[in-house]
Amino acid sequence: MNLMNLELSELKSFLVLARSLHFRKASEQLFLSQPALSRKIRRLEEKINGPLFVRTRRKVALTEAGRILVPKARRLLEDAEATLAATQAAVEGKTGTLRIGFGIASVAEILPRTILRFRKNYPDAQLEMRDMSSLSQVAALLDAHLDVGILRMPVARPELISVPLFRERLVLVSSVATSYRMREGLAGFREKPFILIARAVSATLHDQCLELCRRAGFTPRVVQEASETFTILNLVRAGLGVSLVPSSAERMRVPGLHFHQVDAPLASWRIGVAWHRGSERHNLISRFVEIIRAVVVSRGPTAI
């Protein structure tokens, strides 16, 4: 017997009849006429080349073949229902795998809260997180190696849709024991050793820090590079130097630090979410974007 020849409606009719062992009761449960139910059972018996029921005027009983088919038919129907439910969930954006790129500026608060809320709302969806620079994210989105990017804007590619989320800016962080000349702004730290994000981690952020210092009239003496903001904050706390970090780093609550505003247009930039216009995971992406935008709004008013 070829499984591909089996029809789910025939298996369902068989199971209902096998449970009631009464054609009239089974046909009523199935909303079929008795002749229609008989035809379905007959077609199924023809496919297995043998009877499934013994029929007499007084009773209907399962044959040995019928008893063997009952659990297998039940399992086939359950698998079919599960497959249909999973497929519908994928179409609706409630399941599937979403590959998300992110950079250092989005890690501190927005992304963790978004992931927690997304997993709570859509527990059957899988998230693959990839720490990537903004330029790498754009390339991966274009090559379909990434579904969503949380990156620095603007995104100047017509193939991609991008939505601004919030504005981020660099602040200078020093230990509470570090002295500086308040009136000079960033230039007041020119003599201090600097700790920067490694260029291999974020070339854009690293170069932005160097350019800010250059425009303030000095070249920073970089004594240490690190791959994580939390590491940088603790190195600053230990007195190894000062650093320029995204303002969201203040929410990491590392004690013993002072955060200083940097009054320069170059210190500010926008973070947004981007995805490919033709993505086959459109519904899942839409649900993720809806949640991350809600998380940003709940954080409070932020100019974008």
N, C-alpha and C positions, 0 to 999 in steps of 0.2 A: 504493500500500500504506500502510495506517495503522500507524505504529509501535506504537500502543497495542494492536494485535491480536497482536503478536508475543509469544510466551511464552518465558521464559528457558530452560525445559527443552527446548524445540524447538531453540533456538539452540545449546545445549550439545550436544545429540544430533547436530546438523548438523556442529559443529566436530570432534567425536570421529570421526565417519564420514569427514569430509573429510581428516582426518589419516591414518587407517588405510586408507581406501578398501576396506574389507572389512566386510560387514554382520555376520558372526559375531564377528569381533574387536571391533568397535565395541559390539555388544550386550553382550558379556562385560564390557567396560570400564565400561559404563553400568549393568550389572546389570539389563538388560532382555531380554525375549525378542526374537527377530528380528522377529516380526510387530508387536510394540509399537513397535520402532524404526522399522519401515517406515511405520507409521501416523503417527508424529511427523514424519517427513520428508515424507510425502504432505501432511499438513496445512500444513506450512510452504510447500511448493510451490504449494499452492492459494492461499495468501495472496499470493504474489508473481506468481501467474498464469503459472507456467512451471517447467520442470524445473531442478533443481540438480545432478542426477547423471545420467550416461548409464550404464545398467545392461545388461550382457550376461551370458551364462553364465560367461564367463571373467574379467571384470574390472568394476570400478566406477570411473568417472572423473568429474571435475567438469566441468560445463558452464561457459561463459563467465560466466553469472549466478552460478554457485556460486563461481567464483574471485573475483568481485567481492565476494560476501557474506562470504567468510572473514575479512578484516581488520576489516570493519565489525561482524560478529557478535562477534569477539574483543573489540573495543573496547566494545561494548554490555555484554558480560558483565563486563569489568573495571570499568566504571563502576558497574554494579549492585552488584558486590561491595564497591567502595569506598564507595558510598552506604550500604550495609547496615552496614559496619564503622564508618563515621562516626556513624551513627544509634545503633548499639549503644553506642559510646563515650560519646555524649552522655547516653544513658539511665543509664549507669554512672557518670556524673560525671567522665569522663576528658577531655572536650573541651567546647567552648562558650566563651562570654565571661562573665566574672564582674566586675561593677562593684563596686569596694570603696571605701568612704569611710574616711578616717582623720583624726585630729587631731594636733596638735603633740606631744602626750605619747607617742604611739605610734610616732613616726618614728625615734627614736634607735637602737633596737636590735631590738625584737621584730618589727616589720613587715619590715625588710629581710631578716632571716634567714628569716622565713616565706615571703616571695616567692621567695627563692633555692631553698628546699626544695620549694615547690610546683611551680615551673617545672621542677625536676629530675625530680620524680615524674610530672608531667603536662605534658609539653612541647607537647601539642596544644591545651591550654587557653589562652585569652587573658585577661589581667588588665587592667582599666582602673582606674587609681588616681585618686581624687579627694580633694583636700585640702579638708576641710569641717569646720565646727564640729559639735559633738555635736547641737545642736538642728537644724541643717540636715540632718544625717544621718538623724535620726528622721523628718523630713518627707519626705525622699527615699525612705526605705524604705517609708513608708506609701503613697507615690504610685507605687511600683514603678519609680522612677528609679535605684534603688540596690539591689544584691543583699545586700551585707554591710556592716555598719558597725562600726568599731572606735572606741568612744566612751566617754564618761564615763557611769557608772552612778549611780543606777538609771534604767532605761528604763520609764517608767510608762505603757505602751500595751499593752493585752491582745492587739492584733493582731501584736505582735512577740515573738519568742523572744529572750531574752538570757542570756548565760552569762558570769559574771565570770572575768577572766583573771588580773589581778594588781592590787596596790595601788600607787599612785603618790603622791608627796608633793612639795610645794614645798620647795626649799632656797634659802638665800641665797648668792649667789656674789659674791666680791670679788676684786680683784687682790691679789697677794701684798704689794704696797706699801701697801694700804689699812689704815689704823688703825681700830680700833673698840673699844668697851667690852664685853668678853667677858661680864661678869656680867649685862648688861642684855638679852641675847638680841637679838631683832629690833629692839627699841627702841634698841639701841646704835648703829644705823645711821641714826637719824632725821635727822641732819644731812647725810647723803650724798646726792648726786644719784642718781636711779634711772633705769634703762633697763628698759622693760617690753615684753612682747609686744603688738603692735598690737591694739586692740580689734576692728578689722575682720577680723583673722585668727582670734582666739578671744576672743569677748566673755566667756565663762565664766572663762577663765584670767586674763584682764586684770582683771576685776572681783574675782576671788578674791585677787589680789595686793593690790589696793587695800584690800579688807576686812581682810586680815591685818594690814596696816600700821595701819589705823584701830583695830583691836582692841588693837594694841600701843601705842596712845596718840599716834599722829601721822599726818599726811597726807603721803605721799611727794612729793618734788619731782621730777616726771618730766621729764627733759631730753631723752629720746630714746625713740622706739618703733621696733621692728623686726619683720619678718615671719617670721624664722627664729631658732631657738635658737642655731645655730652663729654667726650674726651677732652676737647678743646677747653670747655668751661672748667673742668677740674685741673687742667694744666695751668690755666690762668689763676685759679684759686690757690694753687700751690706756689704762686709767685714766679713762674717761669717766664712770664711775659704778658702782653695784652693781645687782644684779638678783635677782629671784625667778624660778627656773626649775624645771622638773621634775627630780627627782633622777636620772633616766636621762641627763640632760645630762652627768653626770660621766663617762660612758663614751665621750664624744666626745674625751677625752684632749687637751683644749686646755691647753697648759702655762701656768704663771704665774698660776694661779687657786687660791683657797681656797673650799671649799664648807662652809657652816655649816648645821647642823640647825636647823629651826624647830619648837620645841616648842609646837604648838597643834593642837587637833583639826581646825580648819578647813584646815590645811595638807595633809591627807591625803584621798584619794578613790580610788575603784575604776575601773579600766578594764575594759571587757568587749567582747564581740562580740555583735552582734544581727542578726537577719534576719526577714523576714516569714513568718508561719506558712504562708501559701498560695503560697509562691514556687514557680514552675515549674522553677527551677534547684536544687531541693532536694538532689540527689545531689552536684552540684558544690560547693554551699555546705557540705555535710557534710564533704567531703574537705578543704576549706579550713579549716574550724573544727577538724577533727582535727589538722591540721598546726600551726596557730597555738597550740593548747593544748599540743602536744608541745614546741614551741619554748619556751613559757613554763616548762614543767616542767624542761627541760634547762638553763634559765638558773639554776636553783637554787630552794630553797624561798622562796616569797613569800606573805605573808598576803593573802588576798582578802576 
